[in-house]
Amino acid sequence: MSLLTYQEVQERTLGQQNILLLGNGFSMSYNYERFSFTSLLDSAVSKGLVIENSPVYKVFSKFSTTDFEEVINLLENSVRVIKEYGIIAKEDETKILDDSEKLKKHLVNIITNNHSDKITEIEDDEFYSCANFIKDYEKIYTLNYDLLLYWTCIKLKKFIDDRIVKQFNLKVSDGFSSNSDDFEQLTYRNDSKVSSSIFYLHGALHIFDKKSEIIKTSYSQTGVSLKEQTLDFLQKNIYPVFVSEGTDEQKKAKIIHNAYLNHCYKSLATIGKKNSNLIVFGTMLKTNDNHIREAILKNKISNIYISVSSEAAISALDGFVEEANKLSKEVFFYDYKTVKVWR
């Protein structure tokens, strides 16, 4: 089977309903070294912030998790409980809480060090190229939790306002809006009347769960950098909404129990109509993302175009193709190297 080029995909789908699904390849195409890390826990170990076989490392193993928020909460809550029983020495309490603080700081570093601190540090030419890549899609779903898509959408809106970009299908909206009581805070509105076009399927580093509401950080609203806002929230035990690692079942459980993530997932599972197209770029939909495969198979999209590195890579998706064909969906493959995203 010969691969299509991205231009051929565009020609085939011209004038139809086109939906884009992005994976980590989108971010890696901007900067491979920054965005190719595989695990927050592995990163913490490699940087010496978590020592293999140390007590905190064993907590991750004991509870079969790589979720930093879960482990931080376990550490802090365990100190509260055993203090009430009077069975913890001061030095042990200090050690546990120190480990909790290290995990928080590592989370901030991972969140911020993989990005430029501000949107202005990425060249306008790069944003313009990426804006042209996304502008003709009706909706965009992303598995990434970094800020690149968020920042590109901000730039696209400016390019449209300045009439630098004149033809487009994407009407940028992520479902967040300012609160009349707090202009600086952008809050997620779980309202069927609000039409969204951007969906962070695994959350994002600028979206935080305050338990009573889901909020989005914004430099333009506050004038405070992402790093400062993130550190402030973590000190208040307010965590970013993102699904970074784990098995498919662990990811799905986290999605189901968060109103915003569940909304995004349900949207992917119901999107589309006859002869509509899903263009997948930057992900091979591996087994730990089986929930995403399931959503794609459930929805009404007829044609699926998946980026691959070579014809040999297609065999990894044989099972998915077979399931899709049974549901009268057609799957095509195109060469990811023919897509010019950032430059």
C-alpha positions in Angstrom: 0.0 0.0 0.0 1.5 3.3 -1.0 1.1 6.3 1.3 -0.9 9.4 0.4 0.7 12.8 0.8 -1.0 15.4 3.0 -1.8 17.4 -0.1 -3.6 14.5 -1.5 -5.6 14.1 1.7 -6.5 17.8 1.5 -7.7 17.4 -2.1 -9.8 14.3 -1.3 -11.5 16.1 1.6 -12.0 19.5 0.1 -15.4 21.0 0.9 -16.4 18.3 3.4 -16.7 18.2 7.2 -13.1 17.7 8.4 -12.1 17.0 12.0 -8.5 17.0 13.3 -7.1 14.7 16.0 -3.6 15.7 17.2 -1.1 13.5 19.1 2.4 14.2 20.5 3.9 14.3 17.0 2.3 17.7 16.6 4.4 19.0 19.5 7.5 17.1 18.6 7.4 18.6 15.1 7.9 22.0 16.8 10.8 20.8 19.1 11.7 17.1 19.3 13.9 17.3 22.3 11.5 19.3 24.4 8.4 17.2 23.7 9.7 13.7 23.4 9.8 12.7 27.1 7.7 9.6 27.8 7.0 9.7 31.6 6.9 12.3 34.4 8.0 9.6 36.8 10.9 8.5 34.5 11.9 12.1 34.1 11.9 12.6 37.9 14.1 9.5 38.4 16.5 10.6 35.6 16.9 14.1 37.2 17.5 12.5 40.7 14.3 14.0 42.2 13.0 10.6 42.9 15.5 7.8 43.7 14.6 4.3 42.5 13.6 2.1 45.5 13.3 5.1 47.8 10.1 5.3 49.9 8.4 7.7 47.6 9.3 5.6 44.5 7.8 2.5 46.3 4.6 4.5 46.9 4.2 4.9 43.1 4.8 1.1 42.7 2.6 0.0 45.7 -0.4 1.9 44.3 0.4 0.9 40.7 0.2 4.6 39.6 2.2 7.2 37.8 -0.2 9.9 38.7 1.7 12.7 40.6 -1.5 14.2 42.1 -2.6 10.9 43.5 0.8 10.3 45.2 1.1 13.8 46.5 -2.3 13.5 48.1 -1.4 10.1 49.6 1.7 11.5 51.2 0.1 14.6 52.7 -3.1 12.8 53.9 -1.0 10.0 55.4 0.9 12.5 57.5 -2.4 14.0 58.7 -3.8 10.6 59.8 -0.7 9.3 61.6 -0.2 12.6 63.4 -3.6 12.1 64.9 -2.6 8.7 66.1 0.7 10.1 67.5 2.9 7.5 65.9 5.1 9.7 63.6 8.4 11.2 64.6 9.0 14.8 63.5 11.9 13.8 61.2 9.6 11.3 59.4 6.9 13.8 59.0 9.4 16.3 57.5 10.8 13.6 55.1 7.3 12.7 53.8 6.3 16.4 53.3 9.6 17.2 51.7 9.0 14.4 49.2 5.6 15.9 48.5 7.1 19.3 47.9 9.7 17.8 45.5 7.0 16.2 43.5 5.1 19.5 43.2 8.2 21.4 42.1 9.0 18.7 39.6 5.5 18.9 38.2 5.9 22.7 37.8 9.3 22.2 36.1 7.9 19.7 33.6 5.0 21.9 32.9 7.0 25.1 32.4 10.4 23.9 31.1 8.9 22.2 28.1 7.6 25.5 26.9 8.7 29.0 26.2 7.6 31.0 29.3 5.4 33.3 27.2 3.7 33.1 23.8 5.9 35.9 22.5 9.0 33.7 22.6 7.7 31.6 19.6 8.2 33.2 16.2 5.2 34.7 14.4 6.3 32.9 11.2 6.0 29.5 13.1 2.6 30.4 14.5 1.5 31.6 11.0 2.5 28.2 9.5 0.7 26.3 12.2 -2.4 28.5 12.0 -2.6 27.7 8.3 -2.4 24.0 9.2 -5.4 24.1 11.6 -7.6 26.9 10.2 -9.6 24.8 7.8 -10.8 22.2 10.3 -14.2 22.4 11.8 -13.2 21.0 15.2 -9.8 20.0 16.7 -9.3 17.2 19.3 -5.9 16.9 20.9 -4.3 14.2 23.2 -1.5 16.7 24.1 -1.5 18.6 27.4 1.1 21.2 26.4 0.3 24.8 25.4 1.2 24.8 21.7 -2.3 24.4 20.3 -3.7 26.8 22.9 -1.2 29.5 21.9 -1.7 28.8 18.2 -5.4 29.3 18.5 -4.8 32.7 20.3 -2.5 33.7 17.3 -5.0 32.4 14.7 -7.8 34.7 16.2 -5.4 37.6 16.0 -4.4 36.8 12.4 -8.1 36.7 11.5 -8.9 39.9 13.4 -6.0 41.6 11.5 -7.2 40.0 8.2 -3.8 38.3 7.7 -5.9 35.0 7.5 -9.0 35.6 5.5 -10.4 32.2 4.7 -11.0 29.7 7.5 -13.5 27.2 8.9 -12.3 27.0 12.5 -14.2 29.2 14.9 -12.0 29.0 18.0 -13.9 28.3 21.2 -12.9 26.0 24.0 -16.0 26.4 26.3 -14.3 28.7 28.9 -15.5 32.2 29.5 -14.9 34.9 32.1 -17.0 35.0 35.3 -18.9 38.2 36.0 -17.7 38.0 39.6 -14.1 37.5 38.7 -13.0 38.8 35.3 -9.5 37.3 35.7 -10.8 33.8 36.0 -12.0 31.8 32.9 -14.4 29.1 33.9 -15.6 26.0 32.0 -19.3 26.3 31.2 -20.9 22.8 30.9 -23.7 24.2 28.7 -25.0 22.5 25.6 -25.8 25.9 24.1 -22.1 26.8 24.1 -20.5 25.5 21.0 -16.8 24.4 21.3 -14.4 23.7 18.6 -11.2 22.9 20.6 -11.2 19.8 22.8 -8.3 18.8 25.2 -9.1 15.1 25.5 -6.4 14.4 28.1 -6.6 17.9 29.7 -4.0 20.6 29.5 -1.5 22.4 31.6 -3.4 25.6 31.6 -6.7 24.0 32.8 -7.1 23.5 36.6 -9.6 21.6 38.8 -10.8 23.7 41.8 -13.2 20.8 42.7 -16.2 23.2 42.5 -15.3 24.4 39.0 -12.8 23.9 36.2 -10.8 27.0 35.3 -8.3 28.1 32.7 -5.3 30.2 33.3 -4.6 33.1 31.0 -1.6 35.4 30.8 -3.7 38.1 29.0 -6.3 38.1 31.8 -3.8 38.2 34.7 -0.4 39.4 33.4 1.1 36.5 35.5 3.3 33.9 33.8 2.2 30.3 33.6 5.1 29.2 35.9 3.9 31.6 38.6 0.3 30.7 38.3 1.0 27.0 38.3 3.2 27.2 41.4 0.6 29.3 43.2 -2.2 26.8 42.4 -0.1 23.7 43.4 0.7 25.3 46.8 -3.1 25.5 47.3 -3.4 21.9 46.2 -5.2 22.9 43.0 -3.9 20.6 40.2 -3.9 20.9 36.4 -6.4 18.7 34.6 -4.3 16.3 32.6 -4.1 12.6 31.9 -0.4 12.0 31.3 0.3 8.3 31.8 -1.0 4.9 32.9 -3.0 2.1 31.3 -6.0 2.7 29.1 -8.3 1.8 32.0 -6.6 4.3 34.3 -6.9 7.0 31.7 -10.5 6.3 31.1 -11.3 6.3 34.8 -9.8 9.8 35.2 -11.7 11.0 32.1 -15.1 9.7 33.4 -14.7 11.4 36.8 -13.9 14.9 35.4 -16.8 16.9 33.9 -14.6 18.7 31.4 -12.7 15.6 30.2 -15.9 13.6 30.0 -17.5 16.3 27.9 -14.5 16.2 25.4 -14.6 12.4 25.2 -18.3 12.3 24.6 -17.9 14.9 21.9 -15.3 12.8 20.0 -17.6 9.7 20.4 -20.6 11.4 18.8 -19.0 13.8 16.2 -19.4 13.5 12.5 -21.9 12.7 9.7 -21.9 10.7 6.5 -18.8 11.4 4.3 -17.1 13.4 7.1 -13.4 12.9 7.7 -11.1 12.5 10.7 -7.5 13.4 10.0 -5.2 12.0 12.6 -1.7 13.6 13.0 1.0 12.6 15.4 -0.4 9.5 17.1 -0.6 5.8 16.2 -3.5 5.3 18.7 -1.5 2.7 20.8 -3.2 0.3 23.2 -2.9 2.7 26.2 -5.1 5.0 24.1 -7.7 2.3 23.3 -10.4 4.6 24.7 -9.7 7.0 21.9 -10.0 4.2 19.4 -13.3 3.2 20.9 -14.6 6.8 20.6 -13.5 7.0 16.9 -15.3 3.7 16.2 -18.5 4.9 17.9 -18.8 8.3 16.1 -20.4 9.0 12.7 -17.2 9.8 10.8 -16.9 7.8 7.6 -13.3 8.3 6.6 -10.2 8.2 8.8 -6.8 9.4 7.6 -3.9 8.5 9.8 -0.3 9.8 9.6 2.5 7.2 9.6 6.2 7.2 9.2 6.4 4.4 6.6 4.3 1.7 5.0 5.8 -0.8 7.4 4.2 1.0 10.4 0.7 0.3 9.1 0.6 -3.3 10.3 0.4 -2.0 13.9 -3.1 -0.7 13.1 -4.4 -3.8 11.4 -6.8 -4.6 14.2 -8.2 -1.1 14.2 -8.6 -1.0 10.5 -10.5 -4.3 10.6 -12.9 -3.0 13.3 -13.4 0.2 11.4 -14.2 -1.6 8.1 -16.9 -3.7 9.9 -18.6 -0.4 10.8 -18.4 0.8 7.2 -15.6 3.2 8.0 -12.6 3.5 5.6 -9.1 4.0 6.9 -6.3 5.6 4.8 -2.7 6.3 5.6 -0.6 9.3 4.7 3.1 10.2 5.1 3.5 12.4 8.1 6.7 13.9 6.6 4.6 15.7 4.0 2.9 17.8 6.6 4.5 21.2 7.2 3.2 22.3 10.6 5.6 24.8 12.1 8.1 25.6 9.3 
